[in-house]
Amino acid sequence: MRLKVGVILNPVAGGGRLRRDWPRVAGLLGKHFGEFELRETQAEGDAERLAIDLAMHGCGLVIAAGGDGTASEVADGLLQAHEVRRVTELALLPCGTGIDFARGLGLPRNVDALLAHIAQAKGRKVDAGRISYIDDHGALASRHFINIASLGLSGVTDRAVNADKRKGRVSAKALFYWRTVAAFARYRFQTVRITVDDGKPVEASIALVAVANGRFFGGGMMIAPDAELNDGQFDIVILKAAGKLQLMWDLRLVYGGRHRNHPAITILRGRKVLVEPVGSAAVNGALVDIDGESPGRVPATFEILPGALTLRY
């Protein structure tokens, strides 16, 4: 029986590049998959809802066409649908300001080659994460993520990048880099309490805490160079407070994953991470980043879901 395929398209991803090129892309999808069901997002959260709908109506494969935010929302929807029906596989057609999760998979850049690869690939079980946090309205919220969830400087940078009118017109690497540097210059280090699994809590003044399933975030920064998608654990990268000028200079090390032994960096591994604000930080907790979006702040709990998602790559 032919595989039923759904495609969720974010029409504004990459400054609308994918939407403008859609007639050609649609032809290639038809070439490799035959008929498919197309859904377009209109607002934040749509991809999650559309993914649930496609899964519940029998799609065996859903392709997320957009950036990291689109892929993350689709994965979130599929993981919710998995609880009530058979597994639906996820594949990526990356185009957006941030395509860091796809970068870590080493996917072909040519669309025809990518779709041919997806059509022939076998689904592989990979881990996913779940984060609980405080949303911008002060309510407890939770959602799944597939790449990296973090807090601190990354949350501030996300909001600046997503509001930048140059988004989609300049390279993601340049946009994230300059927005990170600008945010860092104004950033106030915040004290948090970090508990990994059942270990002893550690208090630290931090610039960033990244809870990583994948390796890349921030437009190409290899923040977690040793992370694996199927090892059942997070890599937890803690960037502690230090001299800002030196840290901004050392930011270049992160792009090549050469920061492991940096004196301000601590890397841990674990299955569950609790991050709580301490002291004055408790009044206005550090902003969280979830696969390139910043919907709230700490306190936050991160939990690994081993083998929860089936990914074609």
Sequence and secondary structure as in RCSB ss.txt:
>XXXX:A:sequence
MRLKVGVILNPVAGGGRLRRDWPRVAGLLGKHFGEFELRETQAEGDAERLAIDLAMHGCGLVIAAGGDGTASEVA
DGLLQAHEVRRVTELALLPCGTGIDFARGLGLPRNVDALLAHIAQAKGRKVDAGRISYIDDHGALASRHFINIAS
LGLSGVTDRAVNADKRKGRVSAKALFYWRTVAAFARYRFQTVRITVDDGKPVEASIALVAVANGRFFGGGMMIAP
DAELNDGQFDIVILKAAGKLQLMWDLRLVYGGRHRNHPAITILRGRKVLVEPVGSAAVNGALVDIDGESPGRVPA
TFEILPGALTLRY
>XXXX:A:secstr
    EEEEE TTGGGGHHHHTHHHHHHHHHHHHSS EEEE  STTHHHHHHHHHHHTT SEEEEEESHHHHHHHH
HHHHHHHTTSS  EEEEEE SS  HHHHHHT  SSHHHHHHHHHH  EEEEEEEEEEEEETTS EEEEEESSEEE
EEHHHHHHHHHHH TTBTTB HHHHHHHHHHHHHHH   EEEEEEETTS  EEEEEEEEEEESSS BTTTB S T
T  TTSS EEEEEEE   HHHHHHHHHHHHTT  TT TTEEEEEESEEEEEE GGGGTS  BEEETTB  EEEEE
EEEEEEEEEEEE 
